[in-house]
Amino acid sequence: MQGIVRASIIAVVVVAAGVVWQGPTATEASGDPLTGIAAVSAGFTHTCALTTGGGVKCWGWNGAAKLGNGTTTDSSTPVNVTGLTTGVAAVSAGDGHTCALTTGAGAKCWGINNAGQLGNSTTTGPGCNGFCHTTAVNVTGLTTGVAGVSAGGLHTCALTTGGGAKCWGFNGSGQLGNGTTTDSSTAFNVTGLTSGVAAVSAGPIHTCALTTGGGVKCWGDNFYGQLGNGTTANSSTPVDVTGLTSGVAAVSAGGSQACALTTGGGVKCWGSGYGSTPVDVTGVTSGVAAVSAGADHACALTTGGGVKCWGFGPYGQLGNGTTGSSSAAVDVTGLTSGAATVSTKLDHTCASTTGGGVKCWGRNNDGQLGVGTTTGPEQCFGFACSRTPVSVLAAPKPVPVGGITELAEVAHSLQQANSHAFDHSIRPWWLAAVVAGTVAIGVYAASHRRRLRRDG
């Protein structure tokens, strides 16, 4: 049977040897919920989780090998990262790459490496036509002495055990913070921040750091005022965020924005939608334990274990059952308590629960929600999504349809029917950039989604 199917949009009907099989739909996705999770990190079109046993699992789009399982095959349910089933202390999912902090205080990264963002002294790799690593590699010079790691767009930053900040990768806007706009495939010290740093957060093309004195400094792209210093001029070295030289407990660099958690439990944000200096966010001026800034939305974990989100919401990434946007924080449906961590990135959000599970919401056309499908559970403006949190599955269960109960039989029937046509959704900007060799244009497009929408 000849057929071209849009696998991400409609079900496939295959007739083979008298057996009819209908492709899995959103309502057919089932399985046991993922358990044993300590923390979660949402990436561009993928998600990764740290297990309580010190391992890393990832799911979603894998064209750039950012799932780290030795392949470039997508997965809508979690897969183990090769070589990292134990010995990991933290994980950070970036745009096209992922990094982990080991219990031995080392940094490892995997995925796309076209700008040196893996930090292994190269801009190449054995996969993706020479541009990626499908398994984790050591970051040169940082196999020990690392206290934290943050994967951004095409760059990565680390906090050292000595309280310094180091960055590597693409540097077109000065996001490495070393006073230049020259890329580097090895870690460089951030100017003026070789000590006195408590945390670092890498956004798509800007970076922010929390000092041990409770202040915030940012550097890199500043088109929307995301450096928070009252200007829109880029800076290749750290600048103080206006009004936040003290009194801050955490910072998160998002797409064209940044947010900070104050020691008083409130949230302040700056950049796109806020202005070039920090402002209070309605609904989260107190009682907050953590904050995560995404591309065009942000979320907060409350001290009571609840999650609140605000900002751009057409793919359900605010998690309140709608596709509307909100400048004020709204409660995430079903997560007013019981959440342990929260993480945002592009168009989806995930939270780990106190019970060791993971719930995600927002866009799902690449399987980044981890529910065993890329066609649902719902549709938001033509894209797979979920407007409310759904549980990440450990693995999908075969669903008996038309007498076929085993996935292997389904695959065999499909092969006999010669119906192997797939239509993939639009992929992240940086893949086109790699193919065309125009990395800078790709970075610009990814970081300035809101600007491109406004200007057409």
N, C-alpha and C positions, 0 to 999 in steps of 0.2 A: 504494500500500500504506500503510495506516494503521499507525502504531506509535509507541509511546513507549519510548524506550530510556534506560537508565542508562548513558551513555557511559563513565563512569569505573569501571564495575563489570563489565559484560558486553560481549561482542562483538555487533555489529549485523549482522543478515542482511538484505540488501536484494535483492529480485528485480526486475530492470529489463531489459526487452528481451532476456530470455533469459539474462542474465548475472547470476551470483551473486557478490556481494562481501561478504566477512566483514571487519568492522572490525578495525583493527590491535590486536593483543594485545601483552602485554609481551614475548613471545618474538620478535615480529616487528620490534620497535624495533631499528634498525641504522643505521649511518652511520660516517663517519670521526671519530675523536676530535678534540676541540678542541685546538689547539696554539697556541704563541706567547703563552702566558699568564705574567705575572710575579707576580700575587697574586690572591687570591680573598677575597670577603666574603659570608658567609651572612646573609641577612635573615630576616624573619618567615616568609614563604612564597615568597620569591624569593632569587636569588643573583646576584651581580655579579662580574665579573672585570676586572682591569686587564691590558691586552695589553702585550707588549714594545714595541709601537710607540706606546704612550701613549694607546691608545683604551680605551673601556669597553664591555663586553657584559653583558647581563643576561638572565635567564630565570626562568620561574615564573609566579605569579599576577600579573595586571596590572590588576585592577579599579580600583585607585587610581592607575594610570599610573606605578607605580614602576619599570617597565622603561625608561621614558624614550625610547621610540621613536615618540612621537607618536600612540599609540593606547592603548586600554584592553583590547586583546586579549591573552589569555594566550599564552605560548609555552613549550613544553617543551624547546626548544633555544635557544641564545644568539641574541640580536638586538643590533645595534649601537644604542647610545644616540645619538640624533640630535644632531649638532653636536659630539660628543665622540669622534670616531674617532682623534683625535690630541690632543696637548697636555695630557694628564692624568698626574698623578704618583701619585695614590692614590684609592681609592674606598671608601665605607662604606655598606653596606646596612642600613637601619633596619627598623622595623616596617612602616610604610606609605609610607615615602619613602626616597630614596637621595641621597647627596651625594658630590661629587668635589672633590679638590684639584687645581687646574691647575698646569702647569709655570710659569705666571706668578704663582704664589702667591695665586691667588684661590679662592673657594669657590662652587660651583654646586650647586643641589639641584633635585629633581623628585619628583613624586608628590603624595600627599595634603597639604593645607595648611590643614586645618580649625582648627588651633591656632597657625598661624604658623610651623610647623616648617621651612618653606622659607626663612624669613628675609628675604623680599623686601618687607617692610612691609605685607603684606596677610594675610588669612586666607581668601582665596578663590582662584579660578583659572578658566580657561576650560573645563576639563574636569570630568567627574564631577559634573554638575549644579551646577557652580560651586564645587567644593571642591578641585580638583587642577590641577596643571600636567603635561601629558603630555611636555614637553621641559624641559631644564635652564634654570633661571633664576639670575641672579646673586644672591648674598646681599648685601643692602644694607650698604654700608660695609666689605665684605670682598672686594673685587675684587682687592686686593693685600694683602701683609703677612700671609698665612696660611701656617702651617707644617704644619698637620694639621687634619683634620675628622672628627667622629664622629657618626653618625646614631643616635639612640636610639629611644624609643617614639614620643612626640609632641613630642620636643624634639631639638635638635642643639647640639653644642658644637664650638668650634674653638680650636686653639692658634695664637697669633700668632707672628710671627717675633721679636717682642720678648720672648717667653716668658710671655705672658699667656693667660688662659683667658676665652673669651666664650661665652655660651649664649643660645638663643632658643627660643620655642615654648611648649608647655604647661608650667605651673609649679605645678600643684595641690599638689604635695608639697615644693615648694622646690627642685626639681631644676635650676633655672637658677642657683642659688647667689648670688642678689643680695639676699638678706635679705627677700624678699617671696614671696608665693604668687600673684602676678599674672602672667598670660601676657604674652608679648611677641613680636611679629612681626619685631622687629629685635634685633640682637645686643647683649647687655648684658655688662659686665665682671662676672666672678665676684668677689665680695667677698674682698679679701685676696690675690687671685691675679692681679694685673695684671702680675706678673713672677715669675721663678723657677720657671716650669712647664716640664717637659720633654715631657709627653704628657697627653692627656685622653681619657677613655672614657665615653661616654654609654650608660647602661642604659635599661630601659623607663621608670622613674620615679626613678632615682637616678643620680648621676654621680661619677666618681672621677678624680683627677689625680695624676700622678707629678711630684714636685718635682725641681729640678736637684740638690738635696742628697740624692736617693735616698729621700725619704719619700713617703707616700701620704696624701692627704686626700680625703674623700668628703662628699657632701651630697645631700639629698632624702629620699625615703621610707626608713624604717628599721624597718618592721614586723618583719622577720626578723633585724634586726641587721646588715643589709648595709652600714651605714656603718662598721662595725668598731670602734666606740669604746666597746664594753661596755654599750651601752644599746639600747633599741628606740624611742627618741624621734626623730621627724623633725628635720631641721635644714635651714634655708634658707640657711645659710652653711657653708663647709667646716670639717670637724672632722678632727683627726688620727686615723689608724687605729692602734689600740693596738699597740705593739711594732714598728711599721713607720714610724718617723720617719726611718729611714735604712736603707741596705742593700738597696734595691729597684731592679730594673732595668726593670720593666714592670708595668702594671696593666690589668685588664680588668673592666668592670662588666657583670654578667649580669642575668638576670631578677630574682631575689630573693637574689642572691649576688654576690660579687666575688672575684677571685683576683689574686695578685701573683706575679711571678717575682723571686726574690731574686738578688742579685749572686753568690751562691754556686751558682746554677743549680737551686734548689729552688722548689717551688710551695707557697704558703700561700693558703687560702681562708677566707671568713667569710660569714655570712648563713644562709639556709635550709639546714638539714642540717649546719651547722658550728658555729653559735653566733655571738655578737656580737663575738667577737675572733678574730683569725687562728689557724688551726691548720695543721699540715703535712698534706699529702695523701699517703697511702701509695702508694708506687710511683713518685713523682716528687719525691723529696727532693733529687735531684741530677741533673745531666746534661740539664737542660732549657734550650731556647733561646728559647721563646715559649709563651704561654698565652692561651687564649680561653675566657671564661666565657659559657655560653648561659643559657637559661631555667632548666633543671633539670639540666643536665649541663655538663661542661667538658672541654676537650682541651688537650694540650700537644704541642709540637713538640720532639723531643729534639735534642741536639747532633749525633747521628748521622743525623739526617734521618728519624727514625721518628715516629709519632704514637701517643699514648696518650690514652684517654678514660675518664671516670668519671661516675657520677651516674645519673640517670633514663634508662632505655633501652628502653621498650616498643615503639618504632618503629625499633629498630635503630640509633639515633643514636650508640651507642658503637662501632659498626663491627666488633664481634668475632664476628659470625655468630650472635648470640643476640638475644632481646628482653628479657633480664634487666637489672637495675640492679646497680651495683657502687659501693661507697664507696671502693674502691681502683682506681687506674689500671690499665687493661687495654690490651694491644697491639691496635691496629687491624689486622685481617687484611689482609695484603699490603702494609702500609705500615710495615714496621719500618725502612725506609730509603727514600731517594729523594723525601721530601717537602720542600718549600721554605717553605710557609706553611700555617697551619690557621686555620679560622674556624667558630664555632658561633653558633647563635641560638636558635630555638625547638625544633623536633624534627628538625633535620637538621644535618649537618656537612659541610664541604668542605675539601679541601687542594689546593694547587697543587703540582705536582711539579717536580723539578729539570730534567725534560725539557720543561717548558713546557706540560704538560697539566693537567687538573683532574679530581679524583676526588671524588665525593660519596656520602653514605650517610645513612640515616634515612628520614623520612617523605617521600612523593612525590606526594600526591594533587593537588598544584597544579603539578607539573612542576618543582619546585625542584631536583631532582637533575640535570636537564638531559639526560635520556636519551631524549627523543623520545616519551615516553608519560606518562600520568597514572594508569595502571592497574597498574603494576608497578614494578620487575621482580618483586617479591614482594608478599605481603599480610601485614600485621601488625595483628591485631585489627580486620580489616575495612578497613584503610587501605593504599593503595599505599605501598610502602617498599622499602628494600634494607638488609639486615643487614650487608652488607660493601660496601666501596667499588666504585663503578662509574664508568667514564669518561664525562665530559660529552662530548656529541657536537657536532660543528661544525654539522651539520644532518642530519635523518633522511633515509634513502634510501627511495624508493618501493619497496614490496614487491609483486611480482606475485602476485595471488590470484585464482583463477577467471578468468584470461585478461586481467585489467586490470593494466596495468603503469605507468600514469601517474596521479599523484594528481589531476590535472585531470579525467581521465575518471571517477575514483572520485567526485569531487565532483559531476560532471554526472549520473552515475547516481543518486546520492543525491537530487539535485534532482528528477529525473524521477520517482523513487519517492515523492516528497513525505514523506520521512522525516527531518525536521530537528527532533528533540526532544532536548534535553540536560538532564541533571540535574546541577547543580554541587554540589560538596561545600560544607560549612559554611565561611563566609568569616571572616576575622579580625574580632575584636571591635570594632575601631574603625570598620568600615563601618556596623555597626548603630548605633554611637554617633553617627555623622554623620547618619544617617537620622533617628534619634530625637532628636537634639540633646542627647544626654547624654554628652558627652565624658568627664567625670570617671568615670562608671560604667564606661565602656568601658576606660579606662586601668586602673582597679582590677582589672577582670576579667582583663585580659591579664597584668598583672604578678604576680597572685596565684593562678596556676593551681594551685599546690600547696595553698594554703590552701583553695581551693574544693573540691579533691578530698577533702581531709581532713574538711571540715565538711559536705560533701554539698551 
